[in-house]
Amino acid sequence: IFIKRNKLAASCPSLISFKVFTAKSDYISKSCLPYRSLARKWIVMLFMGTCFLYCARMAMPVCAVSMAATFHWSKIDSGVVLGGFFWGYCLTQILGGHASDRVGGERVLFFSALSWALITAGTPLLAHLGSHTLALMTVARFLMGIFQGVFFPSLASLCSQRVVEGERGFLMSTLQSGTHLGTLLAGGLGTLMLDRYGWESMFYSIGFLSGLWALIVWQCLLKGTAWSLSRIPWLSLFKKPPVWAMVFAHMCMCSTSYTLLSWLPTYFKESFPHATGWVYNVVPWLTAIPSALVGGYVSDFLINRGYGVASVRKIMQFFAMGVSSMFILPLSGVVTFPAAVIYICAAVGLTTFTSGGVSVNVQDLTPSCAGALFGEFLCAFSFLFHFRFHGYDGQFYLSVCILKGNQTFKNAHC
């Protein structure tokens, strides 16, 4: 899977000249990761990394009720603490992408994981440090967002420079399934730990495991690697319609994902007050794991069979945006609880096909600066949109953007 840049340049069409905007010197043999066994190690480690990333991210939401009772927080106080993460998350998308393209995504991943592991493990200590618990927890979540904000731009940079086109879809789908697994583990095991050992135990365990993962990555996979610098042609990228189509489509997908994540519990609680909570909190995200893997495998299979990369990306994005929205629309009417769960599972499962579509398209279009583009355009714009249109009014804008974004993405790539 992982290959040298000069081989990637010959096999990957891009919007810009690859020879001009990548480093002049080649990787040394140890940093090129040419062997399949080492590639498999990286896949497993990155999958575990995304899993721990979401475990750490979900630790505070899972423990928020218990912490609010302990420290006498109101709902507004809890909202301030939880919201601090997203403000920090927006600030380092651009920085993380630039740093990854210049010094290597692996190094940025290590620094990021080690930082948020220490913050996670130190959260209980900060909470009991003094009387200003609310301020300390808000700052901790803000710092957590800052350090986790560089993670996905680093993955985009790493995969664009080390993975061939025909295998990117399955790799990104595998990593995305790690995020769903992390969410399930944080919700399931976290609830058990809260009942038996208290909320502090969840932060300690997740922080320890995340730090251990970072140290293993450094010791076994990163130590001794060398990196070169690269230049990024921002002015030429601004002039490319496919880049802006990709940005708009990704913005729609991010807004869809976070809207579903935020409003699904409220929808089921208000529409089906007597329904079993774990069914709608677990089953949709459990469905997303195999669905993501299937979508990634299908996209790579089609590319390796000779289908055009652009055509495959459009097909996968059509299912992720167009078809999935068809399962969300019936929820606006009167449906039974089993039907609502089925619709949601289908919608969430199909949205994971974006790992073979626009989520990996940035690596096809601009392989030499995928991390910076991912951070500067995709994530930053997406979260600004998400903050602007939240709540019930945002649902209307979200529905329009899903349909318009799908049409724009297809037209710009024709």
C-alpha positions in Angstrom: 0.0 0.0 0.0 2.6 2.5 1.1 4.9 3.7 -1.8 7.5 6.3 -2.8 6.5 9.7 -4.0 8.1 9.3 -7.4 6.0 6.2 -8.1 2.9 8.0 -6.9 3.6 10.8 -9.3 3.5 8.5 -12.2 0.3 6.8 -11.2 -1.8 9.7 -9.8 -3.3 12.5 -11.9 -3.5 15.7 -10.0 -4.7 19.3 -10.5 -1.1 20.6 -10.2 2.3 19.6 -11.4 3.5 17.0 -8.9 7.2 17.5 -9.7 7.1 21.2 -9.0 5.3 21.1 -5.7 6.8 18.1 -3.9 10.2 17.7 -2.3 13.2 17.4 -4.6 14.8 14.6 -2.7 13.4 11.1 -2.4 12.7 9.3 0.8 15.3 7.0 2.1 14.5 3.4 1.9 13.5 3.1 5.6 11.0 5.9 5.4 9.3 4.7 2.2 7.6 1.8 3.9 7.9 -0.5 0.8 7.0 -3.8 2.5 3.5 -5.1 2.9 4.2 -6.3 6.4 5.1 -2.8 7.6 2.1 -1.4 5.7 -0.2 -3.7 7.6 1.3 -2.6 10.8 0.6 1.0 9.9 -3.0 0.2 9.0 -3.6 -1.5 12.3 -1.9 1.3 14.3 -3.8 4.0 12.5 -7.1 2.2 13.0 -6.3 2.0 16.7 -5.3 5.6 16.7 -8.7 6.8 15.3 -10.4 4.5 17.8 -8.5 6.1 20.8 -9.1 9.5 19.3 -12.8 9.2 19.5 -12.7 7.5 22.9 -10.9 10.5 24.2 -13.2 12.9 22.4 -16.3 11.2 23.8 -15.0 10.8 27.4 -16.3 14.2 28.5 -19.8 13.9 26.9 -20.2 10.5 28.5 -19.0 11.7 31.9 -20.7 15.1 31.7 -23.8 14.1 33.7 -21.8 12.6 36.5 -19.4 15.6 36.6 -22.3 18.1 36.5 -23.7 16.4 39.6 -20.4 16.3 41.4 -19.5 20.0 40.7 -23.0 21.4 40.6 -23.0 22.4 36.9 -26.1 23.7 35.2 -26.9 22.7 31.6 -25.4 25.9 30.4 -22.2 25.2 32.3 -22.0 21.7 30.8 -22.7 23.2 27.3 -19.8 25.6 27.8 -17.4 22.8 28.7 -18.5 20.6 25.9 -18.4 23.4 23.3 -14.9 24.4 24.2 -13.6 21.3 22.2 -15.0 22.5 18.9 -13.6 26.0 19.1 -10.2 24.6 19.7 -10.7 22.0 17.0 -11.2 24.6 14.3 -8.0 26.5 15.1 -5.5 23.9 14.3 -6.9 22.3 11.1 -4.8 24.6 8.9 -1.7 24.4 11.0 -1.9 20.6 11.2 -2.3 20.3 7.4 0.7 22.5 6.7 2.9 20.8 9.3 2.1 17.4 7.9 2.9 18.3 4.4 6.2 19.8 5.4 7.6 17.4 8.1 5.5 14.3 7.6 2.0 13.3 8.8 3.5 10.5 11.0 5.3 12.9 13.2 2.4 15.2 13.6 0.2 12.2 14.5 2.6 11.2 17.2 2.8 14.7 18.7 -1.0 15.1 18.5 -1.7 11.7 20.2 0.8 12.3 23.0 -0.6 15.7 23.7 -4.3 14.8 24.0 -3.4 11.6 25.9 -1.7 13.7 28.6 -4.7 16.1 28.7 -7.2 13.2 28.9 -5.3 11.5 31.8 -4.8 14.9 33.6 -8.4 15.9 33.4 -9.5 14.5 36.8 -6.4 16.1 38.4 -7.4 19.5 37.0 -11.0 19.0 38.0 -9.9 18.6 41.7 -7.2 21.2 41.5 -9.1 24.2 42.9 -12.4 26.0 43.0 -12.4 27.1 39.4 -13.4 23.7 38.0 -15.6 25.0 35.2 -12.9 27.3 33.8 -10.3 24.5 34.1 -12.5 21.9 32.3 -13.3 24.4 29.6 -9.6 25.1 29.0 -8.9 21.4 29.0 -11.5 20.7 26.4 -10.3 23.6 24.3 -6.7 22.2 24.4 -8.1 18.8 23.6 -9.7 20.3 20.4 -6.5 22.0 19.5 -4.4 18.9 19.6 -7.0 16.6 18.0 -7.6 19.1 15.2 -4.4 18.2 13.5 -5.1 14.5 13.4 -7.3 14.1 10.3 -5.3 16.6 8.1 -2.2 14.6 9.0 -4.0 11.4 7.9 -4.9 13.0 4.6 -1.3 14.1 4.1 0.1 10.7 5.0 -2.3 8.7 2.8 -1.9 11.0 -0.2 1.9 10.6 -0.2 2.1 7.0 0.7 -0.9 5.1 -0.7 -1.8 4.4 -4.3 -5.2 5.4 -5.7 -6.5 1.9 -5.9 -6.1 1.3 -2.2 -7.0 4.7 -0.6 -10.7 4.0 -0.4 -10.5 0.9 1.7 -7.7 2.4 3.9 -9.8 5.6 4.7 -12.9 3.5 5.2 -11.0 1.3 7.7 -9.8 4.4 9.6 -13.4 5.8 9.6 -14.7 2.6 11.0 -12.2 3.1 13.9 -14.0 6.3 14.7 -17.3 4.5 15.0 -15.7 1.8 17.1 -14.3 4.4 19.4 -17.7 6.0 19.8 -19.3 2.7 20.7 -16.5 1.7 23.2 -16.7 5.1 24.9 -20.4 4.8 25.2 -20.6 1.2 26.2 -17.6 0.5 28.3 -17.6 4.1 29.6 -21.1 3.5 31.1 -19.9 0.4 33.0 -16.8 2.2 34.3 -18.9 5.1 35.5 -21.1 2.9 37.5 -18.3 0.8 39.1 -15.2 3.0 39.3 -16.4 6.6 38.9 -15.9 9.1 36.1 -12.2 9.6 36.8 -11.4 6.0 35.8 -12.6 6.7 32.2 -10.2 9.6 31.7 -7.3 7.7 33.3 -7.7 4.5 31.2 -8.3 6.3 27.9 -5.4 8.7 28.5 -3.0 5.8 29.4 -4.0 3.7 26.3 -3.7 6.7 24.0 -0.3 7.6 25.4 0.9 4.0 25.1 -0.3 4.0 21.4 1.7 7.1 20.7 4.9 5.7 22.3 4.6 2.4 20.3 4.2 4.4 17.1 7.3 6.4 17.9 9.4 3.5 19.0 8.5 0.9 16.3 7.4 2.9 13.2 8.9 6.5 13.4 12.3 6.4 15.0 15.0 7.3 12.6 12.9 8.5 9.7 13.9 11.6 7.6 11.7 14.1 5.8 11.9 16.8 3.2 10.1 20.1 2.8 7.6 21.0 0.0 6.0 24.1 -1.5 2.2 24.6 -1.8 0.7 26.5 -4.8 -2.2 28.1 -3.1 -3.0 30.6 -5.9 -3.3 27.9 -8.5 -5.6 25.9 -6.2 -8.0 28.8 -5.7 -8.6 28.8 -9.5 -9.7 25.1 -9.8 -13.4 24.4 -9.8 -13.0 20.8 -8.7 -11.3 22.0 -5.5 -14.2 24.3 -4.6 -16.7 21.6 -5.5 -14.9 19.2 -3.2 -14.9 21.8 -0.4 -18.7 22.3 -0.8 -19.4 18.6 -0.9 -17.3 17.9 2.1 -18.9 20.8 4.0 -22.3 19.2 3.4 -21.1 15.8 4.6 -19.6 17.2 7.8 -22.7 19.0 8.5 -24.8 15.9 7.9 -22.6 13.8 10.2 -22.6 16.2 13.1 -26.3 16.9 12.8 -27.1 13.2 13.0 -24.7 12.7 15.8 -26.2 15.7 17.8 -29.9 15.4 17.0 -30.6 11.7 16.7 -31.0 11.1 20.5 -33.3 14.1 20.7 -35.4 12.9 17.8 -35.9 9.4 19.2 -36.4 10.7 22.7 -39.2 13.1 21.7 -40.8 10.9 19.0 -40.5 7.5 20.8 -40.3 8.3 24.6 -40.8 4.7 25.7 -38.3 3.2 23.3 -35.1 1.4 24.5 -32.3 4.0 24.5 -29.4 1.7 23.6 -31.1 0.6 20.4 -31.0 4.0 18.7 -27.8 5.0 20.4 -25.8 1.9 19.4 -27.3 0.1 16.4 -26.9 2.9 13.8 -23.2 3.4 14.6 -22.6 -0.3 14.8 -24.0 -0.6 11.3 -21.6 2.1 10.1 -18.5 -0.1 10.7 -19.2 -2.9 8.2 -20.8 -0.4 5.8 -17.6 1.8 5.8 -15.5 -1.3 5.0 -17.7 -2.4 2.2 -17.8 1.0 0.7 -14.0 1.3 0.7 -13.6 -2.1 -0.7 -16.1 -1.5 -3.6 -14.4 1.8 -4.5 -10.9 0.2 -4.7 -12.3 -2.8 -6.5 -13.8 -0.6 -9.2 -10.6 1.5 -9.6 -8.4 -1.7 -9.9 -10.8 -3.1 -12.5 -10.1 -0.1 -14.7 -12.9 2.3 -13.9 -11.9 6.0 -13.9 -11.0 7.4 -10.5 -13.2 10.5 -10.9 -16.2 8.3 -11.9 -15.8 6.0 -8.9 -15.5 9.0 -6.5 -18.7 10.4 -8.0 -20.6 7.1 -7.7 -19.6 6.7 -4.0 -20.5 10.3 -3.2 -23.8 9.9 -4.9 -24.7 7.1 -2.5 -23.2 8.9 0.5 -25.2 12.1 -0.2 -28.1 11.5 -2.6 -29.3 8.0 -1.7 -28.7 8.5 2.1 -30.9 11.6 2.1 -33.8 9.6 0.7 -33.8 7.5 3.9 -33.8 10.7 6.1 -36.7 12.4 4.4 -39.4 9.8 5.6 -38.4 10.6 9.2 -40.2 14.0 8.8 -43.5 12.1 8.7 -45.2 9.6 10.9 -43.2 6.3 11.2 -43.0 3.5 13.6 -40.0 3.0 15.9 -38.6 -0.1 14.0 -39.0 1.8 10.7 -37.2 4.8 12.1 -34.3 2.7 13.3 -34.1 1.0 9.9 -34.1 4.4 8.0 -31.5 5.8 10.3 -29.2 2.7 10.0 -29.5 2.9 6.2 -28.8 6.6 6.1 -25.8 6.4 8.5 -24.4 3.4 6.7 -24.6 5.0 3.3 -23.0 8.2 4.5 -19.8 6.2 5.3 -19.4 5.7 1.5 -17.9 9.2 1.5 -14.6 7.5 2.5 -14.4 6.3 -1.1 -15.7 9.7 -2.4 -15.0 13.2 -1.5 -13.1 12.3 1.7 -10.3 10.7 -0.3 -10.7 12.9 -3.4 -8.5 15.6 -1.9 -5.6 13.0 -2.1 -6.4 12.4 -5.8 -6.5 16.1 -6.8 -3.6 17.5 -4.8 -1.4 14.6 -3.5 1.6 16.9 -2.7 -0.4 19.2 -0.3 -3.4 17.1 0.7 -2.9 17.8 4.4 -2.8 21.5 4.1 -5.8 21.6 1.7 -7.8 19.3 4.0 -7.1 21.6 6.9 -7.4 24.9 5.3 -10.5 24.4 3.1 -12.4 21.3 4.1 -12.4 21.1 7.9 -12.2 24.8 8.7 -15.1 25.7 6.3 -17.1 22.8 7.5 -16.9 23.6 11.1 -17.6 27.3 10.5 -20.8 26.2 8.6 -21.7 23.9 11.4 -21.5 26.6 14.1 -23.4 29.1 12.0 -26.4 26.8 11.2 -27.0 24.7 14.3 -30.4 23.9 15.8 -33.7 23.4 14.0 -33.1 26.2 11.5 -30.0 24.4 10.3 -31.9 21.4 9.3 -33.5 23.3 6.3 -30.1 24.6 5.2 -28.6 21.1 5.7 -31.2 19.4 3.4 -30.7 22.0 0.7 -26.9 21.7 0.9 -27.0 17.9 0.7 -28.8 18.0 -2.6 -27.0 21.0 -4.1 -23.6 19.7 -2.9 -24.1 16.4 -4.6 -25.0 18.1 -7.9 -22.1 20.5 -7.7 -19.6 17.8 -6.9 -20.8 15.8 -10.0 -20.8 18.7 -12.4 -17.4 20.1 -11.4 -15.7 16.8 -12.0 -17.3 16.1 -15.4 
